[in-house]
Amino acid sequence: MPEYRAYVLDEHDHILFPIEIVEEDLSAAVHLGLEVLHNAQRGELYSGAQYIELWQGAKRVFPPQKPDSQPHSEGRRYRDYRDER
């Protein structure tokens, strides 16, 4: 089964915590990652949680990186994956 690393981020794109996810496919991994995000938002410890990214190795797989975007290390992100709950 594929392995993913999810990062829960705050509004300033700082990583609050990572989580290892092993699921049968990307869709299931995204579902679990969003569940973790929602639980973090409801709790007191990580109430600043705003976003989630999933990576498989060195490739970000959720949200998919737009072709014209720069890698994260260059400081540019697209917020089309923000969870508005």
C-alpha positions, 0 to 999 in steps of 0.5 A: 500500500502507498505511503504518504506524509501529511503536513498540517499547516497554520495560516502562515504555512508553518508545519504544525505537525506531520503524520504518516499515512498508509492507505490503498490510494490517494483518495483514501489518504486525502480523506484521512488527512482531512479528518486529521485536519478537522480533528486538529481544528476542533482541539485546543492543541492545534486550533490554528490548523488551516491546511493540509498537504500530502506528499509521496516521497519528494512529490506533493500529491495533494493539493496537486501542484499547478504547472506554473507554480514554484516549489514550496522551497521557493516560498510560493503556495496556492491556497486552493486547498484551504479547508473552510470549515 
